[in-house]
Amino acid sequence: MDRRIYGGSAVANLILFLLFFSSSSSALSKNPNPSSGSGQINSNSVLVALLDSRYTELSELVEKALLLQTLEDAVGRHNITIFAPRNEALERDLDPEFKRFLLEPGNLKSLQTLLMFHIIPTRVGSDQWPSEDPGRVKHITLANDHLHLIKGDGKKMVDSAAIIRPDDLTRPDGLIHGIERLLIPRSVQEDFNRRRSLRSISAVLPEGAPEVDPRTNRLKKKPAPAPAGSPPALPIKSAMAPGPSLAPAPAPGPGGKRHHFDGEAQVKDFIHTLLHYGGYNEMADILVNLTSLATEMGRLVSEGYVLTVLAPNDEAMAKLTTDQLSEPGAPEQIVYYHIIPEYQTEESMYNSVRRFGKVKFDTLRFPHKVAAKEADGSVKFGDGERSAYLFDPDIFTDGRISVQGIDGVLFPEEEVVESVKKPVKKVVQPRRGKLLEVACRMLGAIGKDTRYFTKCQ
């Protein structure tokens, strides 16, 4: 009786031992890394090697994506292969907008998908690449997408990236291959394109929203679209921004975003014409060196405005003194005074002064005007010593910009403030009577009574 009991217990113990051995052996065969089941990785893990490797940019992204725990679990279940982009691919070669998109808190999911796309749950060494040329083997990634290992032209490739450091770091639970560029899955690229297009759409005012005129702070009505070539709706003064140099500001007109007129090209053309014409190099140098001047002139022409430039020749520019050019904004002010916001030719200006005698043209140096009159069969600008004659007519005329050469530098007329004379109050001395004067003369002539004489004096 007792023998059967003991015998039965021995058989039961044997069965339990066999079950425990089989389960433990299956567990060991499934997980070759005995330390991973505890939830922590040892110092010889491939994840530790990644964090301490030369791939610092990728390591920082892994930490920012909060993927360390996920990768620890993956290492605990699989022997992994990591395709690590070099630092330059993430620092200089990556689009700044795309990198900014990845680091935004709202795009954490896209960053995690991107990084998991570089890891496959299979150990693939460099000797396991396809041998034939071309060869292709597909592997699933931790992002539930597919990567293709390719061998072509003597290179080992993973999708479109070449392997530059095969088997760079090998550990018992995985290995790392260095690749030349970042791999971007299609889902992340589509998400980036969608966010970028939504951002551009959100910057546009909703349909029917009221528009406010920044110059008057009033609601403005949408004007009918102006045909190409029509003059701008606003006067030239409204297109000029206030400031020390009165630099032109963009104004609504037939140009706008559509740019019916290529003002930049037209300004370049007339500067080249000045250089080739000869004798106007100083004026051309000012326009080239002060790039803001040429840029703003091109912007005005693009918006539909027309300009006439009175260009002083080199002899006139050489007479400018250092004091006249040393003040801040002086060159800009000089040039703006030589630009008329009208399209004038030699014939039109000469006809004007012949008909009206003296004509004053507006300039871009508000509110100063330049006066013109007929003299010696030509057009004379200004008065006195600061006058100039139309010397080289029609140097450049293209319908938008007219350049007329003059032999002097023009300056605005100085405002003469007449001093108001204050009336001087005269002190009127009391006048002596006639009889007293006659008496004093008589006494003085006789000289008998000195007392009366001194009293009269």
KOLLOPA-784511 format. One record per residue (C-alpha): residue number from 1; x, y, z. Coordinates in Angstrom, 2 decimals. Layout:
N
+-----+---------+---------+---------+
: seq :       u :       v :       w :
+-----+---------+---------+---------+
: NUM :       X :       Y :       Z :
...
+-----+---------+---------+---------+
END
This chain:
457
+-----+---------+---------+---------+
: seq :       u :       v :       w :
+-----+---------+---------+---------+
:   1 :    0.00 :    0.00 :    0.00 :
:   2 :    2.72 :    2.38 :    1.01 :
:   3 :    4.83 :    1.24 :   -1.95 :
:   4 :    2.09 :    2.19 :   -4.36 :
:   5 :    1.70 :    5.59 :   -2.76 :
:   6 :    5.44 :    6.29 :   -2.88 :
:   7 :    5.65 :    4.91 :   -6.39 :
:   8 :    2.81 :    7.10 :   -7.54 :
:   9 :    4.40 :   10.18 :   -6.00 :
:  10 :    7.72 :    9.43 :   -7.72 :
:  11 :    6.03 :    9.18 :  -11.12 :
:  12 :    4.24 :   12.45 :  -10.48 :
:  13 :    7.48 :   14.18 :   -9.55 :
:  14 :    9.10 :   12.85 :  -12.71 :
:  15 :    6.25 :   14.18 :  -14.84 :
:  16 :    6.47 :   17.63 :  -13.19 :
:  17 :   10.23 :   17.73 :  -13.74 :
:  18 :    9.87 :   16.88 :  -17.44 :
:  19 :    7.18 :   19.55 :  -17.90 :
:  20 :    9.35 :   22.19 :  -16.19 :
:  21 :   12.40 :   21.25 :  -18.26 :
:  22 :   10.49 :   21.37 :  -21.53 :
:  23 :    8.96 :   24.76 :  -20.71 :
:  24 :   12.27 :   26.23 :  -19.62 :
:  25 :   14.07 :   24.89 :  -22.68 :
:  26 :   11.39 :   26.34 :  -24.98 :
:  27 :   11.67 :   29.68 :  -23.21 :
:  28 :   15.43 :   29.67 :  -23.61 :
:  29 :   15.18 :   28.78 :  -27.27 :
:  30 :   12.66 :   31.59 :  -27.80 :
:  31 :   14.69 :   34.29 :  -25.98 :
:  32 :   18.44 :   33.87 :  -26.26 :
:  33 :   19.00 :   36.95 :  -24.10 :
:  34 :   18.41 :   35.77 :  -20.52 :
:  35 :   18.60 :   39.24 :  -19.01 :
:  36 :   15.91 :   40.79 :  -21.19 :
:  37 :   13.02 :   39.08 :  -19.48 :
:  38 :   13.56 :   41.17 :  -16.36 :
:  39 :   12.52 :   44.39 :  -18.15 :
:  40 :   16.05 :   45.87 :  -18.05 :
:  41 :   18.87 :   45.64 :  -20.59 :
:  42 :   22.45 :   44.82 :  -19.72 :
:  43 :   25.55 :   46.81 :  -20.63 :
:  44 :   26.28 :   44.54 :  -23.60 :
:  45 :   22.99 :   45.32 :  -25.35 :
:  46 :   22.76 :   46.85 :  -28.81 :
:  47 :   20.65 :   49.70 :  -27.39 :
:  48 :   23.47 :   50.71 :  -25.03 :
:  49 :   25.86 :   50.52 :  -27.97 :
:  50 :   23.58 :   52.82 :  -29.98 :
:  51 :   23.36 :   55.42 :  -27.21 :
:  52 :   27.16 :   55.43 :  -26.78 :
:  53 :   28.03 :   55.27 :  -30.47 :
:  54 :   28.95 :   57.85 :  -33.11 :
:  55 :   25.28 :   58.09 :  -34.12 :
:  56 :   24.50 :   60.81 :  -31.58 :
:  57 :   21.81 :   62.55 :  -33.64 :
:  58 :   19.83 :   59.34 :  -34.00 :
:  59 :   20.25 :   58.60 :  -30.28 :
:  60 :   18.84 :   62.01 :  -29.37 :
:  61 :   15.84 :   61.46 :  -31.61 :
:  62 :   15.21 :   58.07 :  -29.99 :
:  63 :   15.19 :   59.70 :  -26.56 :
:  64 :   12.98 :   62.57 :  -27.71 :
:  65 :   10.54 :   60.09 :  -29.26 :
:  66 :   10.23 :   58.23 :  -25.91 :
:  67 :   11.10 :   54.92 :  -27.59 :
:  68 :   13.59 :   53.44 :  -25.11 :
:  69 :   11.01 :   51.28 :  -23.32 :
:  70 :    9.52 :   50.12 :  -26.64 :
:  71 :   12.95 :   49.15 :  -27.94 :
:  72 :   13.78 :   47.34 :  -24.70 :
:  73 :   10.67 :   45.24 :  -25.16 :
:  74 :   11.62 :   44.59 :  -28.80 :
:  75 :   15.13 :   43.48 :  -27.78 :
:  76 :   13.58 :   41.22 :  -25.16 :
:  77 :   11.53 :   39.44 :  -27.85 :
:  78 :   13.78 :   39.58 :  -30.92 :
:  79 :   17.32 :   39.91 :  -32.14 :
:  80 :   17.17 :   43.23 :  -34.00 :
:  81 :   19.02 :   45.05 :  -36.78 :
:  82 :   19.28 :   48.88 :  -36.70 :
:  83 :   20.04 :   50.95 :  -39.79 :
:  84 :   21.58 :   54.14 :  -38.31 :
:  85 :   21.95 :   57.29 :  -40.47 :
:  86 :   25.17 :   59.22 :  -40.06 :
:  87 :   25.06 :   62.50 :  -38.13 :
:  88 :   25.52 :   64.66 :  -41.23 :
:  89 :   22.35 :   63.20 :  -42.72 :
:  90 :   20.35 :   64.51 :  -39.74 :
:  91 :   22.22 :   67.78 :  -39.20 :
:  92 :   22.93 :   69.38 :  -42.60 :
:  93 :   21.32 :   67.16 :  -45.22 :
:  94 :   17.83 :   67.15 :  -43.70 :
:  95 :   15.25 :   69.75 :  -44.73 :
:  96 :   14.94 :   72.26 :  -41.83 :
:  97 :   11.16 :   72.39 :  -42.20 :
:  98 :   10.93 :   68.59 :  -42.06 :
:  99 :   13.17 :   68.46 :  -38.99 :
: 100 :   11.05 :   71.14 :  -37.33 :
: 101 :    7.98 :   69.09 :  -38.19 :
: 102 :    9.44 :   65.97 :  -36.54 :
: 103 :   10.34 :   67.81 :  -33.33 :
: 104 :    6.93 :   69.41 :  -32.83 :
: 105 :    5.09 :   67.82 :  -29.87 :
: 106 :    1.97 :   67.21 :  -31.95 :
: 107 :    3.94 :   65.08 :  -34.43 :
: 108 :    5.36 :   62.57 :  -31.93 :
: 109 :    3.62 :   59.70 :  -33.69 :
: 110 :    5.30 :   60.57 :  -36.99 :
: 111 :    8.72 :   60.73 :  -35.31 :
: 112 :    8.20 :   57.33 :  -33.70 :
: 113 :    7.10 :   55.80 :  -37.01 :
: 114 :   10.16 :   57.25 :  -38.73 :
: 115 :   12.59 :   55.80 :  -36.18 :
: 116 :   10.90 :   52.39 :  -35.98 :
: 117 :   11.14 :   52.24 :  -39.78 :
: 118 :   14.94 :   51.90 :  -39.37 :
: 119 :   14.70 :   48.73 :  -37.21 :
: 120 :   13.83 :   45.20 :  -38.29 :
: 121 :   13.14 :   42.40 :  -35.75 :
: 122 :   15.67 :   40.09 :  -37.43 :
: 123 :   19.43 :   39.85 :  -37.19 :
: 124 :   20.80 :   40.45 :  -40.69 :
: 125 :   24.57 :   40.68 :  -41.02 :
: 126 :   26.48 :   41.93 :  -44.03 :
: 127 :   27.14 :   38.34 :  -45.08 :
: 128 :   23.39 :   37.70 :  -45.30 :
: 129 :   22.78 :   40.26 :  -48.06 :
: 130 :   21.44 :   39.04 :  -51.41 :
: 131 :   24.30 :   37.55 :  -53.39 :
: 132 :   22.95 :   37.97 :  -56.90 :
: 133 :   23.14 :   41.31 :  -58.72 :
: 134 :   20.54 :   42.74 :  -58.63 :
: 135 :   18.98 :   41.01 :  -55.66 :
: 136 :   16.18 :   42.10 :  -53.37 :
: 137 :   14.95 :   40.71 :  -50.03 :
: 138 :   11.98 :   42.22 :  -48.19 :
: 139 :   11.92 :   42.58 :  -44.38 :
: 140 :    9.16 :   43.93 :  -42.17 :
: 141 :   10.10 :   46.74 :  -39.78 :
: 142 :    8.95 :   47.60 :  -36.27 :
: 143 :    6.75 :   50.27 :  -37.89 :
: 144 :    4.76 :   47.52 :  -39.67 :
: 145 :    6.22 :   48.64 :  -42.99 :
: 146 :    8.67 :   46.98 :  -45.36 :
: 147 :   12.34 :   47.55 :  -46.14 :
: 148 :   14.18 :   46.01 :  -49.07 :
: 149 :   17.77 :   44.82 :  -48.83 :
: 150 :   19.30 :   45.28 :  -52.25 :
: 151 :   22.62 :   44.47 :  -53.81 :
: 152 :   23.39 :   46.36 :  -56.99 :
: 153 :   26.47 :   47.79 :  -58.69 :
: 154 :   28.65 :   46.21 :  -56.04 :
: 155 :   26.93 :   48.12 :  -53.20 :
: 156 :   24.81 :   46.94 :  -50.34 :
: 157 :   21.65 :   49.04 :  -50.17 :
: 158 :   18.66 :   49.29 :  -47.88 :
: 159 :   15.93 :   50.86 :  -49.99 :
: 160 :   17.55 :   54.06 :  -51.38 :
: 161 :   20.35 :   54.34 :  -48.76 :
: 162 :   23.77 :   52.80 :  -49.19 :
: 163 :   25.45 :   50.89 :  -46.36 :
: 164 :   28.60 :   52.85 :  -45.51 :
: 165 :   29.54 :   50.98 :  -42.29 :
: 166 :   28.41 :   47.35 :  -42.49 :
: 167 :   28.38 :   45.52 :  -39.13 :
: 168 :   29.52 :   48.70 :  -37.41 :
: 169 :   28.41 :   47.53 :  -33.96 :
: 170 :   27.57 :   43.91 :  -33.14 :
: 171 :   26.11 :   42.70 :  -29.88 :
: 172 :   24.47 :   39.42 :  -28.78 :
: 173 :   20.96 :   40.90 :  -29.09 :
: 174 :   21.43 :   42.83 :  -32.35 :
: 175 :   23.70 :   44.78 :  -34.64 :
: 176 :   23.94 :   48.23 :  -36.24 :
: 177 :   24.67 :   49.11 :  -39.87 :
: 178 :   25.68 :   52.70 :  -40.72 :
: 179 :   23.78 :   54.16 :  -43.69 :
: 180 :   24.39 :   57.35 :  -45.66 :
: 181 :   20.96 :   58.95 :  -45.43 :
: 182 :   17.68 :   58.96 :  -43.55 :
: 183 :   14.92 :   56.58 :  -44.62 :
: 184 :   11.50 :   58.24 :  -44.71 :
: 185 :    8.39 :   56.05 :  -44.88 :
: 186 :    5.61 :   57.11 :  -47.17 :
: 187 :    3.13 :   57.64 :  -44.32 :
: 188 :    5.41 :   60.19 :  -42.62 :
: 189 :    6.06 :   61.99 :  -45.90 :
: 190 :    2.33 :   62.23 :  -46.60 :
: 191 :    1.69 :   63.50 :  -43.08 :
: 192 :    4.35 :   66.18 :  -43.52 :
: 193 :    2.89 :   67.27 :  -46.87 :
: 194 :   -0.60 :   67.37 :  -45.40 :
: 195 :    0.47 :   69.50 :  -42.44 :
: 196 :    2.44 :   71.83 :  -44.68 :
: 197 :   -0.48 :   72.40 :  -47.03 :
: 198 :   -2.86 :   72.92 :  -44.12 :
: 199 :   -0.51 :   75.49 :  -42.65 :
: 200 :   -0.47 :   77.45 :  -45.89 :
: 201 :   -4.24 :   77.25 :  -46.16 :
: 202 :   -4.76 :   78.41 :  -42.59 :
: 203 :   -2.74 :   81.58 :  -43.30 :
: 204 :   -5.31 :   82.73 :  -45.88 :
: 205 :   -8.25 :   84.83 :  -44.77 :
: 206 :  -11.57 :   82.99 :  -44.90 :
: 207 :  -13.77 :   83.69 :  -47.87 :
: 208 :  -15.81 :   86.83 :  -47.33 :
: 209 :  -13.78 :   88.13 :  -44.39 :
: 210 :  -13.56 :   91.93 :  -44.27 :
: 211 :  -10.26 :   93.50 :  -45.29 :
: 212 :   -8.84 :   96.53 :  -43.54 :
: 213 :   -6.83 :   99.16 :  -45.38 :
: 214 :   -3.61 :   99.55 :  -43.35 :
: 215 :   -3.26 :  103.17 :  -44.44 :
: 216 :   -6.69 :  104.36 :  -43.31 :
: 217 :   -7.67 :  101.60 :  -40.83 :
: 218 :  -11.03 :  101.37 :  -42.53 :
: 219 :  -12.83 :   98.53 :  -44.19 :
: 220 :  -12.10 :   98.53 :  -47.87 :
: 221 :  -14.15 :   97.15 :  -50.68 :
: 222 :  -12.59 :   94.68 :  -53.04 :
: 223 :  -11.99 :   96.53 :  -56.32 :
: 224 :  -12.65 :   94.98 :  -59.64 :
: 225 :   -9.59 :   93.28 :  -61.09 :
: 226 :   -7.58 :   95.79 :  -63.08 :
: 227 :   -6.51 :   94.79 :  -66.58 :
: 228 :   -2.84 :   94.37 :  -67.27 :
: 229 :   -1.11 :   97.62 :  -68.11 :
: 230 :   -3.57 :   99.91 :  -66.36 :
: 231 :   -2.18 :  102.54 :  -63.97 :
: 232 :   -2.16 :  101.77 :  -60.22 :
: 233 :   -5.21 :  102.66 :  -58.18 :
: 234 :   -3.29 :  104.62 :  -55.53 :
: 235 :   -1.17 :  107.74 :  -56.03 :
: 236 :    2.58 :  107.42 :  -55.79 :
: 237 :    2.63 :  109.08 :  -52.38 :
: 238 :    0.53 :  106.27 :  -50.93 :
: 239 :    3.09 :  103.76 :  -52.15 :
: 240 :    5.88 :  105.45 :  -50.23 :
: 241 :    6.48 :  104.34 :  -46.64 :
: 242 :    7.19 :  107.07 :  -44.07 :
: 243 :   10.69 :  107.16 :  -42.72 :
: 244 :   14.03 :  108.94 :  -42.96 :
: 245 :   14.64 :  107.69 :  -46.49 :
: 246 :   11.04 :  107.50 :  -47.68 :
: 247 :   11.65 :  104.03 :  -49.08 :
: 248 :    8.83 :  102.86 :  -51.34 :
: 249 :    6.50 :  100.26 :  -49.90 :
: 250 :    4.49 :   97.68 :  -51.85 :
: 251 :    1.18 :   99.10 :  -52.96 :
: 252 :   -1.81 :   97.46 :  -54.64 :
: 253 :   -1.81 :   97.85 :  -58.37 :
: 254 :   -1.91 :   95.86 :  -61.59 :
: 255 :    1.37 :   94.23 :  -60.61 :
: 256 :    0.97 :   92.70 :  -57.17 :
: 257 :    1.62 :   89.00 :  -56.92 :
: 258 :    1.01 :   88.48 :  -60.61 :
: 259 :    3.71 :   90.98 :  -61.64 :
: 260 :    2.41 :   92.17 :  -64.98 :
: 261 :    5.60 :   94.24 :  -65.20 :
: 262 :    9.04 :   92.84 :  -64.41 :
: 263 :   10.31 :   95.93 :  -62.64 :
: 264 :   13.52 :   94.33 :  -61.43 :
: 265 :   14.57 :   93.43 :  -64.97 :
: 266 :   13.69 :   96.91 :  -66.23 :
: 267 :   15.78 :   98.60 :  -63.53 :
: 268 :   18.73 :   96.34 :  -64.36 :
: 269 :   18.34 :   97.22 :  -68.03 :
: 270 :   18.50 :  100.96 :  -67.48 :
: 271 :   21.51 :  100.64 :  -65.12 :
: 272 :   23.34 :   98.62 :  -67.80 :
: 273 :   22.36 :  101.26 :  -70.33 :
: 274 :   23.93 :  103.97 :  -68.15 :
: 275 :   27.14 :  101.97 :  -67.90 :
: 276 :   27.34 :  101.34 :  -71.65 :
: 277 :   26.35 :  104.91 :  -72.52 :
: 278 :   29.36 :  106.31 :  -70.68 :
: 279 :   29.73 :  109.33 :  -68.44 :
: 280 :   27.19 :  108.16 :  -65.83 :
: 281 :   29.22 :  105.62 :  -63.89 :
: 282 :   28.86 :  107.46 :  -60.55 :
: 283 :   25.07 :  107.39 :  -60.76 :
: 284 :   25.13 :  103.72 :  -61.73 :
: 285 :   27.47 :  102.94 :  -58.80 :
: 286 :   25.08 :  104.57 :  -56.35 :
: 287 :   22.17 :  102.53 :  -57.67 :
: 288 :   24.19 :   99.30 :  -57.58 :
: 289 :   25.74 :   99.81 :  -54.14 :
: 290 :   22.53 :  101.03 :  -52.53 :
: 291 :   20.66 :   97.86 :  -53.45 :
: 292 :   17.57 :   98.99 :  -51.55 :
: 293 :   17.16 :  101.86 :  -54.02 :
: 294 :   17.20 :   99.65 :  -57.09 :
: 295 :   14.98 :   97.08 :  -55.37 :
: 296 :   12.37 :   99.63 :  -54.37 :
: 297 :   12.39 :  101.21 :  -57.82 :
: 298 :   11.82 :   97.77 :  -59.34 :
: 299 :    8.99 :   97.15 :  -56.91 :
: 300 :    7.28 :  100.39 :  -57.87 :
: 301 :    7.55 :   99.55 :  -61.57 :
: 302 :    6.20 :   96.05 :  -60.88 :
: 303 :    3.20 :   97.60 :  -59.17 :
: 304 :    2.40 :   99.68 :  -62.26 :
: 305 :    4.04 :  103.03 :  -61.53 :
: 306 :    6.14 :  104.88 :  -64.13 :
: 307 :    9.36 :  106.79 :  -63.35 :
: 308 :   11.56 :  109.41 :  -64.98 :
: 309 :   15.15 :  109.52 :  -63.71 :
: 310 :   17.14 :  112.75 :  -64.04 :
: 311 :   20.66 :  111.29 :  -64.02 :
: 312 :   23.56 :  113.67 :  -63.24 :
: 313 :   26.72 :  112.94 :  -65.22 :
: 314 :   30.08 :  112.08 :  -63.68 :
: 315 :   31.37 :  115.68 :  -63.76 :
: 316 :   28.39 :  116.86 :  -61.75 :
: 317 :   28.66 :  113.99 :  -59.24 :
: 318 :   32.36 :  114.76 :  -58.73 :
: 319 :   31.44 :  118.22 :  -57.40 :
: 320 :   29.55 :  116.76 :  -54.44 :
: 321 :   31.33 :  117.44 :  -51.17 :
: 322 :   31.89 :  115.04 :  -48.31 :
: 323 :   29.53 :  117.02 :  -46.10 :
: 324 :   26.72 :  116.57 :  -48.60 :
: 325 :   27.14 :  112.78 :  -48.59 :
: 326 :   28.12 :  112.14 :  -44.96 :
: 327 :   24.70 :  112.61 :  -43.39 :
: 328 :   22.67 :  109.40 :  -42.85 :
: 329 :   20.42 :  108.74 :  -45.83 :
: 330 :   21.92 :  111.55 :  -47.90 :
: 331 :   22.59 :  109.47 :  -51.07 :
: 332 :   19.05 :  108.11 :  -50.99 :
: 333 :   17.60 :  111.58 :  -50.54 :
: 334 :   19.64 :  112.91 :  -53.46 :
: 335 :   18.55 :  110.13 :  -55.79 :
: 336 :   14.89 :  110.35 :  -54.73 :
: 337 :   14.91 :  114.07 :  -55.59 :
: 338 :   16.02 :  113.12 :  -59.12 :
: 339 :   13.15 :  110.67 :  -59.70 :
: 340 :    9.87 :  112.01 :  -61.10 :
: 341 :    6.81 :  109.73 :  -60.73 :
: 342 :    5.75 :  110.46 :  -64.31 :
: 343 :    6.84 :  109.21 :  -67.70 :
: 344 :    8.51 :  112.16 :  -69.41 :
: 345 :   10.66 :  112.35 :  -72.51 :
: 346 :   12.69 :  115.27 :  -73.85 :
: 347 :    9.88 :  116.19 :  -76.21 :
: 348 :    7.14 :  116.12 :  -73.56 :
: 349 :    9.14 :  118.18 :  -71.05 :
: 350 :   10.23 :  120.72 :  -73.64 :
: 351 :    6.64 :  121.13 :  -74.89 :
: 352 :    5.48 :  121.66 :  -71.30 :
: 353 :    7.99 :  124.41 :  -70.52 :
: 354 :    7.37 :  126.04 :  -73.91 :
: 355 :    3.64 :  126.16 :  -73.28 :
: 356 :    3.46 :  126.95 :  -69.56 :
: 357 :    6.76 :  128.73 :  -68.99 :
: 358 :    7.72 :  127.21 :  -65.64 :
: 359 :    6.62 :  123.73 :  -64.61 :
: 360 :    7.10 :  121.98 :  -61.27 :
: 361 :    7.33 :  118.19 :  -61.25 :
: 362 :    6.68 :  116.03 :  -58.20 :
: 363 :    9.60 :  113.93 :  -56.96 :
: 364 :    9.87 :  110.87 :  -54.75 :
: 365 :   11.37 :  113.11 :  -52.08 :
: 366 :    8.12 :  114.35 :  -50.71 :
: 367 :    6.98 :  117.10 :  -50.58 :
: 368 :    9.78 :  118.71 :  -52.60 :
: 369 :    9.29 :  119.46 :  -56.28 :
: 370 :   11.78 :  120.18 :  -59.03 :
: 371 :   11.17 :  123.22 :  -61.22 :
: 372 :   11.77 :  123.24 :  -64.96 :
: 373 :   11.78 :  126.05 :  -67.52 :
: 374 :   12.97 :  126.75 :  -71.04 :
: 375 :   16.50 :  128.08 :  -71.42 :
: 376 :   18.77 :  128.22 :  -74.48 :
: 377 :   16.52 :  125.94 :  -76.49 :
: 378 :   16.59 :  123.21 :  -73.84 :
: 379 :   15.06 :  122.39 :  -70.45 :
: 380 :   16.65 :  123.84 :  -67.35 :
: 381 :   15.96 :  122.35 :  -63.92 :
: 382 :   16.32 :  124.29 :  -60.69 :
: 383 :   17.40 :  127.91 :  -60.18 :
: 384 :   20.63 :  129.73 :  -59.57 :
: 385 :   23.84 :  127.88 :  -58.91 :
: 386 :   21.99 :  124.62 :  -58.23 :
: 387 :   20.53 :  124.35 :  -61.70 :
: 388 :   21.12 :  121.75 :  -64.41 :
: 389 :   20.42 :  121.50 :  -68.12 :
: 390 :   18.96 :  118.55 :  -69.98 :
: 391 :   22.27 :  117.37 :  -71.42 :
: 392 :   21.73 :  113.82 :  -72.77 :
: 393 :   18.06 :  113.29 :  -73.71 :
: 394 :   16.30 :  109.94 :  -73.81 :
: 395 :   19.18 :  107.72 :  -72.68 :
: 396 :   16.71 :  104.97 :  -71.83 :
: 397 :   12.99 :  104.84 :  -72.64 :
: 398 :   10.99 :  101.62 :  -72.43 :
: 399 :    7.51 :  102.92 :  -71.62 :
: 400 :    7.89 :  102.41 :  -67.86 :
: 401 :   11.27 :  104.04 :  -67.04 :
: 402 :   12.70 :  107.13 :  -68.74 :
: 403 :   16.29 :  108.27 :  -68.10 :
: 404 :   17.34 :  111.83 :  -68.97 :
: 405 :   20.94 :  112.96 :  -68.52 :
: 406 :   21.58 :  116.32 :  -66.82 :
: 407 :   24.81 :  118.23 :  -66.19 :
: 408 :   24.29 :  119.07 :  -62.53 :
: 409 :   23.09 :  117.72 :  -59.19 :
: 410 :   19.77 :  119.13 :  -58.05 :
: 411 :   18.86 :  120.06 :  -54.49 :
: 412 :   15.53 :  121.29 :  -53.10 :
: 413 :   15.08 :  124.98 :  -52.65 :
: 414 :   15.91 :  126.01 :  -49.12 :
: 415 :   12.99 :  127.43 :  -47.29 :
: 416 :   13.82 :  131.00 :  -46.45 :
: 417 :   12.21 :  132.04 :  -43.23 :
: 418 :   11.76 :  135.77 :  -43.21 :
: 419 :   12.49 :  137.24 :  -39.85 :
: 420 :    9.68 :  139.34 :  -38.51 :
: 421 :   10.92 :  142.80 :  -37.66 :
: 422 :    9.78 :  143.96 :  -34.27 :
: 423 :    8.86 :  147.66 :  -34.03 :
: 424 :   11.45 :  149.67 :  -32.12 :
: 425 :    9.98 :  152.10 :  -29.64 :
: 426 :   11.67 :  155.46 :  -29.95 :
: 427 :   12.07 :  157.68 :  -26.93 :
: 428 :   10.98 :  161.18 :  -27.87 :
: 429 :   12.75 :  163.87 :  -25.93 :
: 430 :   10.65 :  166.80 :  -24.87 :
: 431 :   11.14 :  169.74 :  -27.27 :
: 432 :   11.99 :  173.16 :  -25.88 :
: 433 :    9.94 :  176.10 :  -26.79 :
: 434 :   11.01 :  178.65 :  -29.40 :
: 435 :   11.27 :  181.55 :  -26.96 :
: 436 :   13.54 :  179.65 :  -24.60 :
: 437 :   15.88 :  178.71 :  -27.44 :
: 438 :   16.12 :  182.27 :  -28.64 :
: 439 :   16.82 :  183.52 :  -25.12 :
: 440 :   19.59 :  180.98 :  -24.62 :
: 441 :   21.27 :  181.94 :  -27.89 :
: 442 :   21.18 :  185.60 :  -26.99 :
: 443 :   22.62 :  185.05 :  -23.57 :
: 444 :   25.29 :  182.81 :  -24.94 :
: 445 :   26.24 :  185.32 :  -27.55 :
: 446 :   26.45 :  188.14 :  -25.08 :
: 447 :   28.20 :  185.95 :  -22.50 :
: 448 :   27.37 :  188.23 :  -19.65 :
: 449 :   25.46 :  185.72 :  -17.46 :
: 450 :   27.14 :  182.31 :  -17.42 :
: 451 :   24.51 :  180.90 :  -15.07 :
: 452 :   21.76 :  181.13 :  -17.69 :
: 453 :   24.05 :  179.79 :  -20.39 :
: 454 :   24.91 :  176.61 :  -18.50 :
: 455 :   21.31 :  176.19 :  -17.55 :
: 456 :   20.27 :  176.32 :  -21.19 :
: 457 :   22.95 :  173.84 :  -22.10 :
+-----+---------+---------+---------+
END
